[in-house]
Structure formats: structure tokens, C-alpha cells
Amino acid sequence: MLGKSLELPLCLFFNQFTKVHFSSISNFAILAKAITQVENSLDGFDVTLLSIQPKAIPVIGFTGPPGAGKSTLLNATVAQLLDEGKKIGLLLIDPSSPFNFGAILGDRLRLSDHFNNPNLFIRSLATRGSLGGLSDTIVEVLEVMKSYSFDYIFIETVGVGQSEVEIAGLADKTVLVLVPEAGDSVQAMKAGIMEIADVFVVNKADHTDAENMERAIRTQLHLAGKDFIPVVKTVAVTSLGVKELIATFSSKGSINSERKSKLLLSKALKIIQREKMKNFDVQKIAVQLAEASTQSNFNLYRFTKQFL
């Protein structure tokens, strides 16, 4: 996945300590290295974050329950945009083990048709135990991505259901992908993930009950006074409805700034928390905790108090 921007001059260099200094990124190889540095808090990552100049690039989030066809639909969307000559950045979030934080990072395999396209950059991130369908360092990684001259940046979440609302704090447009098989579950979802969508997609619209699904969504939107939110029917495997979906990316929706501010505040607090925790030896604390928890008078609050 190496390629070069056709617009920006190379203005990034590495020193012997692999620190990165730049005002804008012009090379996919350098972009990948900068993301690795930031994602893993390697030496000089803070210099990188302070040096970047993010651009106003549209960020589109794809979310929805597992099996809804998010990856297939994203693949079709990317293919259409690449045919139009657009430069695309993809952040694909994969679930990781809660024990060793390892992940398969298999979503990129679904996009193998476009691996060699010089206008496409794909990056997989593991959640590393983070909830909400995103990676714990997604804010920092996205800022690095926005320093490149992409036309669009897409984020595909892991698909964890109603708890997957953090994407609304990062994306300019959140696309909620559903399938006809969801049926009456639209009723149950209205208090959770339904509230974050800027675009609803009924994927696999060639299946039975697709019309009923669309009608159920529109009914819920009407009752909530949100008739302005678009509902698009697609068949991802044949690219049916993909152009109509792309048209919604530039449409002016009603952005819930209060909701976005609250979610961004949560991410900002996490960044502050990580900064405050950086001087703690987590492995040492883990060993001490394991030993202390075996004692009959163990109290978690008393244990943590010694570190405060």
C-alpha cells in the first residue's frame, strides 16, 4: 500500500531517533510510519501530533450490527469514488482479544481489489480493549490521517451494536447500515445506536421485507421529528444504490453539535488520562494487584490509593 500524493511536496524527515517533524504528509509510506509511531506512543509521537496541520477532510463513519454488510458496502463505495479519481483513506477497526489485545485485522482482505490503487490508503487498527467500536488511539490516528490530502476518510467500526456510538464524536457523517432481517429490532434500537445516524442504509435491499424495514425506519424518524435524515436502499454486492449513498455525504444534515461535543470531550479526557498514566509501570502494578487480591483483607480502593 505505498503510493505518493500528486499534489504535495515532500516535507517530512526522520532523525536517528525516528522522531517525525512535519507540517503536511505527502507520502503513504511516511503516513503509515507516522500512524505506527502515534498509535504505539513511540519516541517522538508527541512531536508528531504537535507538528501536524489537519485539513478539513470529510470523515464518514460506517457502523451497524455485525453481518449488515458494512465492509461490502464500504468496498463498493470506495470503488465508485476511486473510479471518480478521488483519494481515499480508510481506517478499519477490528476487535481484539480482551486478554492479549491481539486482532486478526481481516477487514482489509475484503478490499483486496483496490490494494494497488495509488489513490487508496488502508490502515487497520485493533480496538485493544477499547469499547464503543473504535480504537483507543483513534483520535490521534485520525488527526494524522487528516494531514494527508485525502478527499474522503472512512472509518469502519467493529459492529458492536447499540454501544457503538463513539463514532458520532469523530465522523462528520455517520452511516448506519442495517439489513431487512433486523425487522422489529428497529424499535429496540431507537434509544441507542439509532440516534447517532446521519444516514440510514437498508442493505441487501433485494431481500424480502426490505420495504417493511425502510418503512419502519422512516416511521421512527417521523415520530422523532427527523424526517430530514436520508434513508437509502442498497445492494452492496452489485453496487446498487451506492451513488445515491455517496450523494448524501455532501448533503447538509442537522449536526447535533451538543452530542458531538460531549463525545469528543470523552475522547479528550481519555487522552489526558493516558498522559497522566504514562509514568506508571502497568506491568508492575499488575503483579502487585495479583498478589494483593489473594489476601483476605483485599480492598481495591485501598490498593489504588497508594498510586494517587
C-alpha positions in Angstrom: 0.0 0.0 0.0 2.7 2.5 -1.0 1.9 5.5 -3.1 2.7 9.2 -3.5 0.5 12.2 -3.4 0.3 14.0 -6.7 0.0 17.4 -5.1 2.2 18.0 -2.0 6.0 18.3 -1.9 7.8 16.0 0.5 8.3 18.0 3.7 8.8 15.3 6.3 12.0 13.8 7.6 13.2 11.4 10.3 16.2 11.7 12.6 18.2 8.9 14.1 15.7 8.6 16.9 12.8 8.1 14.4 11.1 11.3 15.5 8.8 12.8 12.9 8.5 16.5 12.1 6.1 17.7 9.5 3.5 20.3 8.6 1.8 18.0 6.0 2.3 14.5 4.8 2.9 13.7 1.1 3.8 10.0 1.0 1.9 6.9 2.0 5.0 5.2 3.4 5.6 8.2 5.7 2.0 8.4 6.6 2.0 4.7 7.7 5.1 5.2 9.8 3.7 8.3 11.5 0.5 6.4 12.3 2.5 3.5 13.8 4.5 6.0 15.8 1.4 7.7 17.2 -0.6 4.5 17.7 2.1 2.9 19.8 3.3 6.1 21.5 6.8 5.6 20.1 9.6 8.0 20.7 8.7 11.4 19.3 5.0 10.7 18.9 4.1 13.9 20.8 6.3 16.0 18.5 4.4 14.5 15.5 1.0 15.3 17.0 2.1 18.9 17.8 3.5 19.4 14.3 0.7 18.2 12.1 -1.7 20.5 10.3 -5.0 18.6 9.9 -7.2 19.6 6.9 -10.9 19.9 6.7 -11.4 16.5 5.1 -14.9 14.9 5.3 -14.9 11.9 7.7 -17.5 9.3 7.1 -18.2 6.6 9.7 -19.8 3.2 8.8 -21.4 1.5 11.7 -24.1 -1.1 12.3 -24.7 -4.6 13.7 -22.5 -7.5 12.7 -23.5 -9.1 9.4 -25.1 -6.0 8.0 -22.6 -5.9 5.1 -20.7 -2.8 6.2 -17.4 -4.0 4.7 -19.0 -5.0 1.4 -20.9 -1.7 1.1 -17.7 0.3 2.0 -15.8 -1.7 -0.7 -18.5 -0.7 -3.3 -18.4 2.9 -2.1 -14.6 3.1 -2.3 -14.6 1.5 -5.8 -17.1 4.2 -7.1 -15.1 7.0 -5.6 -11.8 5.7 -6.9 -13.4 5.5 -10.4 -14.1 9.2 -10.0 -10.4 9.9 -9.3 -10.9 10.6 -5.6 -8.1 10.0 -3.0 -9.4 7.8 -0.2 -8.2 7.0 3.3 -9.6 4.0 5.2 -9.4 3.3 8.9 -10.7 -0.2 9.6 -11.3 -1.1 13.2 -11.1 -4.8 14.2 -12.0 -6.3 17.5 -9.1 -7.5 19.7 -8.8 -10.1 22.4 -9.6 -8.8 25.9 -6.7 -10.8 27.2 -3.7 -10.2 24.8 -5.2 -7.4 22.7 -4.3 -9.3 19.5 -6.5 -8.9 16.4 -6.9 -10.6 13.1 -7.2 -7.3 11.2 -9.1 -9.1 8.5 -11.4 -6.4 7.2 -8.7 -5.2 4.8 -8.9 -8.5 2.9 -12.4 -7.5 1.7 -10.8 -4.6 0.0 -8.1 -6.6 -1.8 -9.4 -5.5 -5.2 -8.0 -2.0 -4.6 -4.7 -2.7 -2.9 -2.6 -1.4 -5.7 -4.6 1.7 -6.3 -2.2 4.7 -5.7 -5.2 6.8 -4.5 -6.1 4.5 -1.7 -4.6 4.1 1.8 -5.8 1.4 4.1 -5.0 1.1 7.8 -6.3 -1.5 10.2 -6.5 -0.7 13.9 -7.3 -3.1 16.8 -9.6 -1.9 19.5 -7.1 -3.1 22.1 -9.8 -3.4 24.7 -11.5 -0.1 23.9 -15.3 -0.1 24.0 -17.6 1.8 21.6 -16.4 0.1 18.4 -13.3 2.2 18.0 -9.6 2.0 18.8 -8.2 3.7 21.9 -5.9 5.9 19.8 -8.4 6.7 17.0 -8.5 10.4 17.7 -4.7 10.7 17.3 -4.5 8.5 14.3 -7.4 10.3 12.6 -5.6 13.6 13.1 -2.5 12.2 11.4 -4.7 10.9 8.5 -6.2 14.4 8.1 -2.7 15.8 7.4 -2.8 14.0 4.1 -4.7 15.4 1.1 -7.5 12.8 1.0 -10.8 13.7 -0.5 -12.6 11.4 2.0 -11.6 9.4 5.1 -13.8 6.5 6.0 -13.9 4.8 9.4 -15.5 1.3 9.7 -16.3 0.3 13.3 -16.3 -3.2 14.6 -20.1 -3.6 14.7 -20.8 -4.0 18.4 -24.4 -2.9 18.3 -26.1 -0.2 20.5 -22.9 0.7 22.4 -21.2 1.7 19.2 -21.9 5.5 19.5 -18.4 7.0 19.8 -18.2 7.2 16.0 -20.6 10.1 16.2 -17.9 12.1 18.0 -15.4 11.7 15.2 -17.3 11.5 11.9 -18.9 14.3 10.0 -21.4 11.9 8.7 -22.4 8.6 10.4 -23.8 5.9 8.1 -25.9 3.3 10.0 -26.1 0.1 7.9 -29.0 -2.2 8.6 -30.5 -5.3 6.9 -34.1 -6.4 6.4 -33.5 -9.3 8.8 -33.3 -6.8 11.6 -37.1 -6.5 11.4 -38.8 -5.3 14.6 -35.4 -4.7 16.3 -35.6 -1.1 14.9 -38.0 -0.5 17.8 -35.5 -1.7 20.4 -32.6 0.2 18.7 -34.2 3.7 18.7 -32.9 4.6 22.1 -29.3 3.6 21.3 -27.5 3.5 18.0 -30.4 4.8 16.0 -29.8 8.3 17.5 -26.3 8.7 16.1 -27.1 8.1 12.4 -26.9 10.9 9.8 -27.7 8.4 7.0 -29.7 5.1 7.2 -28.9 2.4 4.8 -31.1 -0.7 4.2 -28.5 -3.0 2.7 -29.4 -6.3 0.9 -32.5 -4.4 -0.3 -33.2 -7.2 -2.8 -34.3 -9.4 0.1 -37.8 -9.8 1.3 -39.0 -7.3 3.9 -36.7 -4.6 2.7 -39.7 -2.3 2.1 -41.0 -3.0 5.6 -37.6 -2.3 7.0 -37.4 1.0 5.2 -41.0 1.9 6.3 -40.2 1.1 9.9 -37.1 3.4 9.9 -39.0 6.2 8.3 -41.8 5.8 10.8 -39.3 6.1 13.7 -37.7 9.1 12.1 -41.0 10.8 11.6 -42.0 10.2 15.3 -38.7 11.7 16.3 -39.1 14.7 14.1 -36.1 13.7 11.9 -37.7 13.2 8.5 -34.8 15.1 7.0 -32.4 12.2 7.6 -32.0 10.2 4.4 -32.8 6.5 4.1 -31.0 4.7 1.2 -31.6 1.2 0.0 -28.5 -0.6 -1.4 -27.4 -4.0 -2.6 -23.7 -3.8 -1.9 -22.7 -6.9 -3.9 -24.0 -5.2 -7.1 -23.3 -1.6 -6.1 -27.0 -0.8 -6.4 -27.7 2.5 -4.6 -24.1 3.3 -3.9 -24.2 6.5 -6.0 -27.3 7.6 -4.0 -25.4 6.9 -0.8 -22.4 8.9 -1.9 -24.7 11.8 -2.7 -25.7 12.0 1.0 -22.1 12.6 2.1 -22.2 16.2 0.8 -25.8 16.9 1.8 -26.4 19.3 4.6 -27.8 17.4 7.5 -28.6 18.5 11.0 -25.4 18.1 13.0 -26.0 17.6 16.7 -23.2 19.7 17.9 -24.0 19.1 21.6 -23.8 15.4 21.1 -20.6 15.6 19.2 -19.0 17.9 21.8 -19.8 15.5 24.6 -18.4 12.5 22.8 -15.3 14.5 21.8 -14.9 15.6 25.5 -14.9 11.9 26.4 -12.1 11.2 24.0 -10.2 14.3 25.2 -10.4 13.1 28.7 -9.0 9.7 27.6 -6.0 11.4 26.0 -5.4 13.3 29.2 -5.8 10.1 31.2 -3.2 8.3 29.1 -0.8 11.2 29.5 -1.2 11.2 33.3 -0.7 7.4 33.3 2.4 7.3 31.2 4.8 7.3 34.2 3.1 4.3 35.8 4.6 0.8 35.3 1.4 -1.1 34.3 3.1 -4.5 34.4 4.5 -3.8 37.9 1.0 -2.7 39.1 -0.5 -5.9 37.6 1.9 -8.1 39.5 1.2 -6.2 42.8 -2.5 -6.4 42.2 -2.4 -10.1 41.5 -0.6 -10.7 44.8 -2.7 -8.3 46.8 -6.0 -9.7 45.5 -5.2 -13.1 47.1 -5.2 -11.6 50.6 -8.4 -11.9 52.7 -8.5 -8.2 53.6 -8.0 -7.1 50.0 -9.7 -3.8 49.1 -9.4 -2.4 45.6 -9.8 1.2 46.7 -7.1 0.9 49.3 -4.8 -0.7 46.8 -5.3 2.1 44.2 -4.9 4.8 46.8 -1.2 4.2 47.1 -0.7 5.3 43.5 -2.7 8.5 43.8 
